[in-house]
Amino acid sequence: MQRGFIKTVIIVIVAIAALAYFGFDISDFLHSEKFRHAIAVTYNTLKLIWNDFIVRPALWVWYKIIVGFVWEDVIVPVLQKIRS
């Protein structure tokens, strides 16, 4: 599992070094108006998708399945056994 993470880190380092070698200034790019606009659009799109499509099913799964199963069927019986 760590091989994938280390591989990714090495690829990112090599990519940054290659960009720097060819004269691409990463700092200027990160501070550019185009980049800020792209980040804002991405953030707003993800927020819209989360709020309009994902949050209701995610909350249903959380409360009905995760909390319902884990709390009522696992934690409460264990706590009752500990108390008695």
N, C-alpha and C positions, 0 to 999 in steps of 0.2 A: 504494500500500500504506500509506503514512503518512497518507493522508486518513482512513482508517478509524480509526486510532489517535487522531489528533487529534480527530476527531468524537466518539469515545468519551470522551476526557478532558473535552471541553467539555460533553457531556451529564451526566457525573458532577458536574462543578462546578456546573452549573445546578441539578441535582437537590438537591445539598447546600445550595445557597443558598435554594432554594424551601422545603426542610424547615426550615431555620433561620428563614426569614421567617415561617412559620406556627407557630413556637414549639416545634418538635420538637427536643429536645436529643439530638444524636447521641452525645455523650459518655456521658450517662446510659444510653442504649440499649445502647451497646457494653459498658458495665460491669454491665448488668443480669443477673440470674440466668437469665432466659428466653433471652437471647442466648447466654450461656455454655453453657446446656443444649443449645440448637439447634446450636451449633458442635460440641459433644462428640458429639451423636448423628450429625451429618453426618460427622465424622471417623471415628467407629467404623464407620459404614455403608460408607464408602469403603474403609477398611482391610479390612473383611470381604469386600467385593467383590473387591478386589485380591488378597487372600490365597487366597480360595476359587475364584475364577473366572478371573482374568487372569494371575496370575504364571506358571503352568505354560505356557500357550501363548506368553506373551511371552518366557520364557526359551528355549523351543524355537525360536521365530523368531530370537532373538538368536544362539544358538549354532549352529543348523543353517544358517540362511540368511545372516544378517549376517556373523558371524565366519567361517563356512564359506566363503562366497563371497568376501568382501572380503579376509580374511586369506590364505586358501589360493590364490585365483585372481588376486588383484591385488597384494597387498603382498609376498608371498614371491617371486613372479617378478621384481618390481621390485628387491627387495633382492639377488637372485641376479645380476641384470644389473649392478647397481652394484658388487658384489664382483668380478665378472669383467671 
